[in-house]
Structures are given as C-alpha cells and as structure tokens.
Amino acid sequence: PVLDPAGKKHECYYFEDDRVTFRVEGVLFRVHRFFFERDSAWFRERILDNKQPHDGVIELSQCTGVIDFERFLSILYPASFNEHTAKTLDEWTSILALSTQWGFDTIRLLAIRELFPLATAVDKIVLAHKYDVKEWLLDAYKEVCLRKDSLSVEEAKRIGAEDTARVAIVREKLYR
C-alpha cells in the first residue's frame, strides 16, 4: 500500500532537509542548518544574510580553526549520547570559546560544567576573565590565596599583573 504523504507537520519534530556549508581553513563542513539557526543569532544573521544560493559557502576561517570547529561540532553531532568526545581542558576550552563567541548558550553552559572539574584554580581565573564566567572567580581566588605554594612565574604571567598583586597582598596578610 502507498502511504499518503499529506499530513500536518509536527511543530517540533518536522525538519526541512536544509544544510549549510562552512569553510574553515580550506576544509568544507556541510551540516544541518537547524542547530545554527535555532541556537545562535550570530549564525542566523550570517545564514539568512548569505546572498549566495542554498549551496553557498560561509567562510569561518577568521573565527576558528579546523580542530576547534570539529570539537564544537562534536557537541552537535555526538558519537555517543552517553558520553562526550571532548575530555581535556583544551578541548572543552575550545568549545567554551566558540559557544561564547557564537551565542550558543546551552553549549556554553555545558562547557562550563565540564571544564569545572578539569580546571585548576589558575585556569579558572584565566577562563573566568576571558569568557565571562564570573561565578568561578571568588572560589578560585580563595584557593590560590590559601594554598601552600605561592604563584609560580608562569601562573603569574597567565593571570596578569593586577591579579598577581591582589593574590600577593592577600597571601601576605594571611601569612604574617
């Protein structure tokens, strides 16, 4: 029997089969438009403003590299729904960076959650300032000020002169 294709489109689970093609460092990525249009005003503008035909390519090389884009796409297209491909601080930082830049709020929250147990106190200070994760700062500063070891030269470079001075002042008061 032939099925009648007529029917009412489901409001959430009926997808047009549109794709969008991105070029990053000469590599083409052809993915579903849906996630990008639904979750990111940044992409909505670029996709809708793209004057090229449906198969036009949107250049992203100014925004990201291939590896970082692959990491980001691993969230939209997981190999397993049970576990993420990204495991390391570096991988999740890539995802946090792009989700913040492009306004993917739920992916940003996921990256923040996954980074928390991976990041040292110094990592948290650096990431909090760079990606506006202010809720990490107080506890990270406390941890750095209360730990036995003072900041290393490398850590001081990472957090900057102002934060290094603040940490030194607090540590001096605590350990007098």
CYANA upper distance limits for C-alpha pairs under 8 A (distance plus 0.5 A):
  9 LYS  CA     14 TYR  CA      6.39
 10 HIS  CA     14 TYR  CA      5.79
 15 PHE  CA     34 PHE  CA      8.30
 17 ASP  CA     32 HIS  CA      8.06
 18 ASP  CA     32 HIS  CA      6.74
 18 ASP  CA     33 ARG  CA      6.55
 18 ASP  CA     34 PHE  CA      8.23
 19 ARG  CA     30 ARG  CA      6.85
 19 ARG  CA     31 VAL  CA      5.84
 19 ARG  CA     32 HIS  CA      4.90
 19 ARG  CA     33 ARG  CA      5.52
 19 ARG  CA     55 ASP  CA      8.48
 20 VAL  CA     30 ARG  CA      6.11
 20 VAL  CA     31 VAL  CA      6.07
 20 VAL  CA     32 HIS  CA      6.57
 20 VAL  CA     33 ARG  CA      5.80
 20 VAL  CA     47 ILE  CA      8.32
 20 VAL  CA     54 HIS  CA      8.10
 20 VAL  CA     55 ASP  CA      7.51
 20 VAL  CA     56 GLY  CA      8.23
 20 VAL  CA     57 VAL  CA      7.88
 20 VAL  CA     58 ILE  CA      8.43
 21 THR  CA     28 LEU  CA      7.06
 21 THR  CA     29 PHE  CA      5.97
 21 THR  CA     30 ARG  CA      4.80
 21 THR  CA     31 VAL  CA      6.96
 21 THR  CA     55 ASP  CA      7.41
 21 THR  CA     56 GLY  CA      7.30
 21 THR  CA     57 VAL  CA      5.49
 21 THR  CA     58 ILE  CA      6.73
 22 PHE  CA     28 LEU  CA      6.18
 22 PHE  CA     29 PHE  CA      5.63
 22 PHE  CA     30 ARG  CA      6.96
 22 PHE  CA     57 VAL  CA      5.93
 22 PHE  CA     58 ILE  CA      5.22
 22 PHE  CA     59 GLU  CA      6.23
 22 PHE  CA     60 LEU  CA      6.98
 23 ARG  CA     27 VAL  CA      5.91
 23 ARG  CA     28 LEU  CA      5.04
 23 ARG  CA     29 PHE  CA      6.79
 23 ARG  CA     57 VAL  CA      6.96
 23 ARG  CA     58 ILE  CA      6.63
 23 ARG  CA     59 GLU  CA      5.33
 23 ARG  CA     60 LEU  CA      6.35
 23 ARG  CA     61 SER  CA      7.31
 24 VAL  CA     28 LEU  CA      7.05
 24 VAL  CA     29 PHE  CA      8.33
 24 VAL  CA     59 GLU  CA      6.90
 24 VAL  CA     60 LEU  CA      5.70
 24 VAL  CA     61 SER  CA      4.99
 24 VAL  CA     64 THR  CA      7.55
 24 VAL  CA     65 GLY  CA      6.65
 24 VAL  CA     66 VAL  CA      6.25
 24 VAL  CA     69 PHE  CA      8.45
 25 GLU  CA     60 LEU  CA      8.44
 25 GLU  CA     61 SER  CA      5.78
 25 GLU  CA     65 GLY  CA      6.96
 25 GLU  CA     66 VAL  CA      6.98
 27 VAL  CA     66 VAL  CA      7.82
 32 HIS  CA     36 PHE  CA      8.27
 33 ARG  CA     37 GLU  CA      6.53
 34 PHE  CA     38 ARG  CA      6.38
 35 PHE  CA     39 ASP  CA      6.28
 35 PHE  CA     40 SER  CA      8.37
 35 PHE  CA     76 LEU  CA      8.10
 36 PHE  CA     40 SER  CA      6.06
 36 PHE  CA     43 PHE  CA      6.23
 36 PHE  CA     44 ARG  CA      7.18
 37 GLU  CA     41 ALA  CA      7.58
 37 GLU  CA     43 PHE  CA      6.70
 37 GLU  CA     44 ARG  CA      5.22
 37 GLU  CA     47 ILE  CA      8.09
 38 ARG  CA     44 ARG  CA      8.18
 39 ASP  CA    103 GLY  CA      7.94
 39 ASP  CA    104 PHE  CA      6.12
 39 ASP  CA    105 ASP  CA      8.13
 40 SER  CA     44 ARG  CA      6.62
 40 SER  CA    102 TRP  CA      6.66
 40 SER  CA    103 GLY  CA      5.77
 40 SER  CA    104 PHE  CA      5.95
 41 ALA  CA     45 GLU  CA      6.67
 41 ALA  CA    102 TRP  CA      8.09
 41 ALA  CA    103 GLY  CA      7.30
 42 TRP  CA     46 ARG  CA      7.21
 42 TRP  CA    102 TRP  CA      5.98
 42 TRP  CA    103 GLY  CA      7.16
 43 PHE  CA     47 ILE  CA      6.41
 43 PHE  CA    102 TRP  CA      7.55
 44 ARG  CA     48 LEU  CA      6.35
 45 GLU  CA     49 ASP  CA      6.17
 46 ARG  CA     50 ASN  CA      6.29
 46 ARG  CA     58 ILE  CA      8.19
 47 ILE  CA     58 ILE  CA      8.22
 50 ASN  CA     56 GLY  CA      8.05
 50 ASN  CA     58 ILE  CA      8.03
 52 GLN  CA     56 GLY  CA      5.44
 52 GLN  CA     57 VAL  CA      8.30
 60 LEU  CA     64 THR  CA      6.75
 61 SER  CA     65 GLY  CA      6.71
 64 THR  CA     68 ASP  CA      6.90
 64 THR  CA     69 PHE  CA      6.92
 64 THR  CA     98 LEU  CA      8.24
 65 GLY  CA     69 PHE  CA      6.65
 66 VAL  CA     70 GLU  CA      6.58
 67 ILE  CA     71 ARG  CA      6.77
 68 ASP  CA     72 PHE  CA      6.75
 68 ASP  CA     91 GLU  CA      8.16
 68 ASP  CA     94 SER  CA      5.97
 68 ASP  CA     95 ILE  CA      7.58
 68 ASP  CA     98 LEU  CA      8.39
 69 PHE  CA     73 LEU  CA      6.60
 69 PHE  CA     98 LEU  CA      8.46
 70 GLU  CA     74 SER  CA      6.63
 71 ARG  CA     75 ILE  CA      7.67
 71 ARG  CA     86 ALA  CA      7.36
 71 ARG  CA     91 GLU  CA      7.09
 71 ARG  CA     94 SER  CA      7.49
 71 ARG  CA     95 ILE  CA      6.86
 72 PHE  CA     76 LEU  CA      7.69
 72 PHE  CA     94 SER  CA      7.80
 72 PHE  CA     95 ILE  CA      5.64
 72 PHE  CA     98 LEU  CA      7.60
 72 PHE  CA     99 SER  CA      8.27
 73 LEU  CA     77 TYR  CA      6.38
 73 LEU  CA     78 PRO  CA      8.47
 74 SER  CA     78 PRO  CA      5.60
 74 SER  CA     79 ALA  CA      7.84
 74 SER  CA     84 HIS  CA      8.16
 74 SER  CA     85 THR  CA      7.14
 74 SER  CA     86 ALA  CA      8.16
 75 ILE  CA     84 HIS  CA      7.69
 75 ILE  CA    107 ILE  CA      8.14
 78 PRO  CA     84 HIS  CA      7.13
 78 PRO  CA     85 THR  CA      7.68
 79 ALA  CA     84 HIS  CA      8.10
 79 ALA  CA     85 THR  CA      7.60
 80 SER  CA     84 HIS  CA      7.42
 86 ALA  CA     91 GLU  CA      6.02
 86 ALA  CA     92 TRP  CA      6.75
 87 LYS  CA     91 GLU  CA      7.05
 87 LYS  CA     92 TRP  CA      7.58
 88 THR  CA     92 TRP  CA      6.76
 88 THR  CA    118 LEU  CA      7.70
 89 LEU  CA     93 THR  CA      6.43
 89 LEU  CA    115 LEU  CA      6.76
 89 LEU  CA    118 LEU  CA      6.34
 89 LEU  CA    119 ALA  CA      7.05
 90 ASP  CA     94 SER  CA      6.81
 91 GLU  CA     95 ILE  CA      7.06
 92 TRP  CA     96 LEU  CA      6.58
 92 TRP  CA    111 ALA  CA      6.25
 92 TRP  CA    114 GLU  CA      7.57
 92 TRP  CA    115 LEU  CA      6.65
 93 THR  CA     97 ALA  CA      6.51
 93 THR  CA    111 ALA  CA      7.86
 93 THR  CA    115 LEU  CA      7.83
 94 SER  CA     98 LEU  CA      6.82
 95 ILE  CA     99 SER  CA      6.45
 95 ILE  CA    107 ILE  CA      8.26
 95 ILE  CA    108 ARG  CA      7.91
 95 ILE  CA    111 ALA  CA      6.82
 96 LEU  CA    100 THR  CA      6.44
 96 LEU  CA    107 ILE  CA      8.10
 96 LEU  CA    108 ARG  CA      5.90
 96 LEU  CA    111 ALA  CA      5.79
 96 LEU  CA    112 ILE  CA      7.39
 96 LEU  CA    131 TYR  CA      8.10
 97 ALA  CA    101 GLN  CA      6.62
 97 ALA  CA    131 TYR  CA      7.43
 98 LEU  CA    102 TRP  CA      6.40
 99 SER  CA    103 GLY  CA      6.15
 99 SER  CA    104 PHE  CA      5.24
 99 SER  CA    105 ASP  CA      7.26
 99 SER  CA    107 ILE  CA      6.52
 99 SER  CA    108 ARG  CA      5.63
100 THR  CA    104 PHE  CA      7.01
100 THR  CA    105 ASP  CA      7.69
100 THR  CA    108 ARG  CA      6.56
100 THR  CA    131 TYR  CA      7.38
104 PHE  CA    108 ARG  CA      6.60
105 ASP  CA    109 LEU  CA      6.76
106 THR  CA    110 LEU  CA      6.76
107 ILE  CA    111 ALA  CA      6.65
108 ARG  CA    112 ILE  CA      6.69
109 LEU  CA    113 ARG  CA      6.67
110 LEU  CA    114 GLU  CA      6.65
111 ALA  CA    115 LEU  CA      6.40
112 ILE  CA    116 PHE  CA      6.67
112 ILE  CA    133 VAL  CA      8.37
113 ARG  CA    117 PRO  CA      8.41
114 GLU  CA    118 LEU  CA      7.80
115 LEU  CA    119 ALA  CA      6.42
116 PHE  CA    124 LYS  CA      8.19
119 ALA  CA    123 ASP  CA      5.80
119 ALA  CA    124 LYS  CA      6.44
120 THR  CA    124 LYS  CA      6.68
121 ALA  CA    125 ILE  CA      6.87
121 ALA  CA    139 ASP  CA      8.47
121 ALA  CA    140 ALA  CA      5.09
121 ALA  CA    141 TYR  CA      7.66
121 ALA  CA    143 GLU  CA      6.87
121 ALA  CA    144 VAL  CA      6.85
122 VAL  CA    126 VAL  CA      6.80
122 VAL  CA    140 ALA  CA      7.43
122 VAL  CA    144 VAL  CA      7.76
122 VAL  CA    155 GLU  CA      7.21
122 VAL  CA    158 ARG  CA      8.29
122 VAL  CA    159 ILE  CA      7.49
123 ASP  CA    127 LEU  CA      6.48
124 LYS  CA    128 ALA  CA      6.16
124 LYS  CA    136 TRP  CA      6.76
124 LYS  CA    137 LEU  CA      7.48
124 LYS  CA    140 ALA  CA      6.78
125 ILE  CA    129 HIS  CA      6.80
125 ILE  CA    136 TRP  CA      7.64
125 ILE  CA    137 LEU  CA      6.26
125 ILE  CA    140 ALA  CA      6.74
125 ILE  CA    141 TYR  CA      7.80
125 ILE  CA    159 ILE  CA      7.23
126 VAL  CA    130 LYS  CA      6.67
126 VAL  CA    158 ARG  CA      7.28
126 VAL  CA    159 ILE  CA      6.21
127 LEU  CA    131 TYR  CA      6.21
127 LEU  CA    132 ASP  CA      8.04
127 LEU  CA    133 VAL  CA      7.53
128 ALA  CA    132 ASP  CA      5.62
128 ALA  CA    133 VAL  CA      4.64
128 ALA  CA    134 LYS  CA      5.99
128 ALA  CA    135 GLU  CA      8.27
128 ALA  CA    136 TRP  CA      6.78
128 ALA  CA    137 LEU  CA      6.96
129 HIS  CA    133 VAL  CA      7.28
129 HIS  CA    134 LYS  CA      7.69
133 VAL  CA    137 LEU  CA      8.16
136 TRP  CA    140 ALA  CA      6.62
137 LEU  CA    141 TYR  CA      6.49
138 LEU  CA    142 LYS  CA      6.67
139 ASP  CA    143 GLU  CA      6.59
140 ALA  CA    144 VAL  CA      6.78
141 TYR  CA    145 CYS  CA      6.57
141 TYR  CA    167 VAL  CA      7.74
142 LYS  CA    146 LEU  CA      6.46
143 GLU  CA    147 ARG  CA      6.42
144 VAL  CA    150 SER  CA      8.25
144 VAL  CA    151 LEU  CA      8.08
144 VAL  CA    167 VAL  CA      7.79
145 CYS  CA    150 SER  CA      8.38
145 CYS  CA    167 VAL  CA      6.33
145 CYS  CA    168 ALA  CA      8.27
145 CYS  CA    170 VAL  CA      7.02
145 CYS  CA    171 ARG  CA      5.92
146 LEU  CA    171 ARG  CA      7.73
151 LEU  CA    155 GLU  CA      6.30
151 LEU  CA    156 ALA  CA      6.54
151 LEU  CA    164 THR  CA      8.33
152 SER  CA    156 ALA  CA      6.64
153 VAL  CA    157 LYS  CA      6.75
154 GLU  CA    158 ARG  CA      6.80
155 GLU  CA    159 ILE  CA      6.83
156 ALA  CA    160 GLY  CA      6.38
156 ALA  CA    161 ALA  CA      7.45
156 ALA  CA    164 THR  CA      6.09
157 LYS  CA    161 ALA  CA      7.73
159 ILE  CA    163 ASP  CA      6.51
159 ILE  CA    164 THR  CA      7.09
160 GLY  CA    164 THR  CA      6.59
161 ALA  CA    165 ALA  CA      6.58
162 GLU  CA    166 ARG  CA      6.84
163 ASP  CA    167 VAL  CA      6.63
164 THR  CA    168 ALA  CA      6.62
165 ALA  CA    169 ILE  CA      6.65
166 ARG  CA    170 VAL  CA      6.81
167 VAL  CA    171 ARG  CA      6.55
168 ALA  CA    172 GLU  CA      6.46
169 ILE  CA    173 LYS  CA      6.84
170 VAL  CA    174 LEU  CA      6.66
171 ARG  CA    175 TYR  CA      6.49
172 GLU  CA    176 ARG  CA      6.49
